[in-house]
């Protein structure tokens, strides 16, 4: 069975969706990697919307400030593992989704 990456991302975004993934590791700085990591019973972490209003940004306290991760531009997503840890993955390195091979 095969699944397109776009369809896999749609499945991930469904509220309360739990899934399994196989993802290749890669380090951009050293350009090394290649290990295949398997994650089961994980969920996509949906962040709160970031304010784009510049006035609100100036009024916000610096302690609570979080930088926008720009997942769309960087092609990354955060997933919550079964033990509660959060892991960032690159969507282009997903090889399997729910036991189905991912095609692009």
PyMOL commands that set and color helices and strands:
alter all, ss='L'
color gray80, all
select helices_A, chain A and resi 5-13+54-59+62-64+71-74+91-93
alter helices_A, ss='H'
color red, helices_A
select strands_A, chain A and resi 2-4+19-27+32-44+76-80+86-90+94-97+100-103
alter strands_A, ss='S'
color yellow, strands_A
deselect
rebuild
show_as cartoon
